[in-house]
């Protein structure tokens, strides 16, 4: 799909009132002139608030659709006439998913299946799922559900591809300033002169919200079916983050939380055998593309044993760079 196919297309984003969905809508409206841009979410108040900034009146392409990805019939209604679906709906708070495991599975796994089935039945052309570094070698339920969702979307091509529906995944790290991020936590805590850190050796990948949205748009343009797109993004040490956002504050060590990793991985050693490296991103090809999709050309295979992890990254954010990205 080329950028011109975004122009005049009917696009739907699940979880459309979240941090990603809202910024996705703003950027697509600014740059791609869609025929329709449908926000699908279950929170009527968030839709009301979003409608004030992005109204659906007059000749606006915006549409707002109340619904839950757990409800396949509602998805089928919403997907009628849709060309492109970006699936961003998820329960993503690690602690909440641990405490409510059935709910996490209903939304993140069964919801993914419902999106796949509805997209095939409604003849959606392309579906791109938003994933997370937590899906790689998961140590908590949230990561495990996102790993399951990735597998479903990749293998969904077995059913969808012959019928004209392609599925792919984009996977990236922590979004600067998003809800649940440590960035707003440190910003709040610094007023007291003390911040809490789980482990001083921790590292994380970081990406801005705009970069995440642009990556999703580019991946939707490039996808052929079955890929996992992984951006090359910088890492940062947690203590550098503290120095950036809470300089001079005392640090309380509270210990690593259940299911939390010391370092994050975006491409595992085992996955790297299927990966191709391009400028700015890795493309992980499907292990068993039984649907017969086109293979990728021009990329470079990583060295044997390669893994793309936050502690072994080539690019690091300095405190000043993070401060600038956070608008400090």
Residue pairs with C-beta under 8 A, 6 or more apart in sequence:
1 84
1 125
1 126
1 220
1 221
1 222
1 223
2 221
3 32
3 221
5 83
5 221
6 28
6 32
6 34
6 84
6 217
6 220
6 221
7 32
7 33
7 34
8 33
8 34
8 35
9 34
9 35
9 83
9 84
10 34
10 35
10 36
10 38
10 81
10 82
10 83
10 84
11 28
11 34
11 36
11 37
11 38
11 82
11 83
11 84
11 85
11 86
12 37
12 38
12 39
12 40
12 65
12 78
12 79
12 82
12 84
12 85
12 86
13 21
13 24
13 25
13 37
13 38
13 39
13 40
13 85
13 86
13 87
13 88
14 21
14 40
14 41
14 69
14 85
14 86
14 87
14 88
14 89
14 115
15 21
15 40
15 41
15 69
15 87
15 88
15 89
15 90
16 22
16 24
16 25
16 38
16 39
16 40
16 41
16 50
16 88
17 39
17 41
17 43
17 46
17 47
17 49
17 50
18 41
18 88
18 89
18 179
19 175
19 178
19 179
19 209
20 88
20 130
20 175
20 178
20 209
20 212
20 213
20 216
21 39
21 41
21 88
22 50
23 209
23 210
23 212
23 213
24 86
24 88
24 213
24 216
24 217
25 37
25 39
25 50
25 54
25 62
26 54
27 210
27 213
27 214
27 217
28 34
28 37
28 217
29 37
29 54
29 61
29 62
32 217
33 61
34 61
35 61
36 61
36 62
36 63
37 61
37 62
37 63
38 63
38 64
38 65
38 78
38 82
39 47
39 50
39 62
39 63
39 64
39 65
40 65
40 67
40 69
40 75
40 78
40 89
41 47
41 65
41 66
41 67
41 89
42 66
42 67
42 68
44 66
47 64
47 66
50 64
51 62
51 64
54 60
54 62
55 62
56 62
56 63
56 64
65 78
67 74
67 75
67 77
67 78
68 74
68 111
69 75
69 87
69 89
69 107
69 111
69 112
69 114
69 115
70 106
70 107
70 110
70 111
70 114
71 114
72 114
72 117
72 118
75 114
75 115
75 118
76 118
76 121
76 122
78 118
79 85
79 118
79 119
79 121
79 122
79 124
80 122
81 122
82 122
82 124
83 124
83 125
83 126
84 124
84 125
84 126
84 127
84 128
84 220
85 115
85 119
85 124
85 126
85 127
85 128
86 127
86 128
86 130
86 216
86 220
87 112
87 115
87 127
87 128
87 129
87 130
87 153
88 130
89 107
89 111
90 107
90 108
90 111
90 130
90 145
90 146
90 149
91 97
91 100
91 103
91 104
91 107
91 108
91 142
91 145
92 132
92 142
92 180
93 142
93 180
94 134
94 140
94 141
94 142
94 257
94 259
94 260
95 257
96 104
97 103
97 104
97 108
97 140
97 141
97 142
97 145
98 140
98 141
98 142
98 258
98 259
101 141
104 141
104 142
104 145
105 145
108 142
108 145
108 146
108 148
108 149
109 145
109 148
109 149
109 152
112 129
112 148
112 149
112 152
112 153
113 152
115 127
115 129
116 127
116 152
116 153
116 156
116 159
116 160
116 167
118 124
119 127
119 160
119 165
119 167
120 156
120 159
120 160
120 163
120 165
123 163
123 164
123 165
124 165
125 164
125 165
125 166
126 165
126 166
126 167
126 168
126 220
126 223
127 153
127 156
127 160
127 165
127 166
127 167
127 168
128 167
128 168
128 169
128 170
128 216
128 219
128 220
128 223
129 149
129 150
129 153
129 167
129 168
129 169
129 170
130 169
130 170
130 212
130 216
131 146
131 149
131 150
131 169
131 170
131 171
131 172
131 228
132 142
132 143
132 146
132 171
132 172
132 173
133 171
133 172
133 173
133 174
133 205
133 264
133 265
133 266
133 310
134 140
134 142
134 143
134 146
134 264
135 143
135 146
135 147
135 149
135 150
135 171
136 143
136 147
136 171
136 264
136 265
136 266
136 267
136 268
136 271
137 265
137 268
138 144
138 146
138 147
139 259
139 260
139 261
140 258
140 259
140 260
141 259
142 259
143 259
150 169
150 171
150 228
153 167
153 168
153 169
154 167
154 168
154 169
154 226
154 228
154 286
155 286
156 165
156 167
157 166
157 167
157 225
157 226
157 286
157 289
157 291
157 293
158 290
158 291
160 166
160 167
160 225
161 225
161 291
161 292
161 293
162 291
166 223
166 224
166 225
166 226
166 293
167 225
167 226
168 219
168 220
168 223
168 224
168 225
168 226
168 227
168 228
168 229
169 227
169 228
169 229
170 215
170 216
170 219
170 228
170 229
170 230
171 228
171 229
171 230
171 266
172 205
172 207
172 212
172 215
172 230
172 231
172 233
172 266
173 204
173 205
173 206
173 207
173 233
173 264
173 266
173 310
174 181
174 182
174 204
174 205
174 206
174 207
174 264
175 181
175 206
175 207
175 208
175 209
175 212
176 183
176 206
176 207
176 208
176 209
176 322
176 325
176 326
177 183
177 184
177 209
177 326
178 209
182 238
182 241
183 241
183 245
183 326
185 195
185 196
186 195
186 241
186 242
186 245
186 246
187 245
187 246
187 326
189 195
189 196
189 246
189 249
190 245
190 246
190 249
193 248
193 249
193 250
194 249
194 250
194 251
194 252
195 242
195 246
195 249
195 250
195 251
195 252
196 251
196 252
196 254
197 238
197 239
197 242
197 251
197 252
197 253
197 254
198 253
198 254
198 255
198 256
198 257
198 260
199 238
199 253
199 255
199 256
199 262
200 238
200 239
200 251
200 253
201 237
201 238
201 262
202 237
202 238
202 256
202 262
202 263
203 235
203 236
203 237
203 238
203 262
203 263
203 264
203 310
203 311
203 313
204 235
204 236
204 238
204 241
204 263
204 264
204 310
205 233
205 234
205 235
205 264
205 266
205 310
205 313
206 233
206 234
206 235
206 236
206 317
206 322
206 325
207 215
207 231
207 233
208 325
211 231
211 233
215 229
215 231
215 281
218 229
219 227
219 229
222 229
223 229
224 293
224 294
224 296
225 289
225 291
225 293
226 285
226 286
226 289
226 291
226 293
227 283
227 284
227 285
227 286
227 296
228 271
228 283
228 284
229 281
229 282
229 283
229 284
230 266
230 267
230 275
230 281
230 282
230 283
230 284
230 308
231 280
231 281
232 280
232 281
232 282
232 315
233 266
233 315
234 313
234 315
234 316
234 317
234 321
235 310
235 311
235 313
235 315
235 316
235 317
236 316
236 317
236 322
237 316
239 251
240 317
240 318
240 319
240 322
241 319
241 322
242 249
242 251
243 319
244 319
244 320
244 322
244 323
244 326
244 328
245 322
245 323
245 326
245 328
247 319
256 262
262 311
263 309
263 310
263 311
264 309
264 310
265 307
265 308
265 309
265 310
266 282
266 308
266 309
266 310
267 275
267 282
267 284
267 302
267 306
267 307
267 308
268 307
269 305
269 306
269 307
271 284
272 302
272 305
272 306
272 307
272 308
274 284
274 285
274 286
274 287
275 282
275 283
275 284
275 285
275 301
275 302
275 306
276 282
276 283
276 284
276 285
276 296
276 299
276 300
276 301
277 299
277 300
277 301
277 302
278 298
278 299
278 300
282 302
282 308
283 296
283 299
285 295
285 296
286 293
289 295
317 325
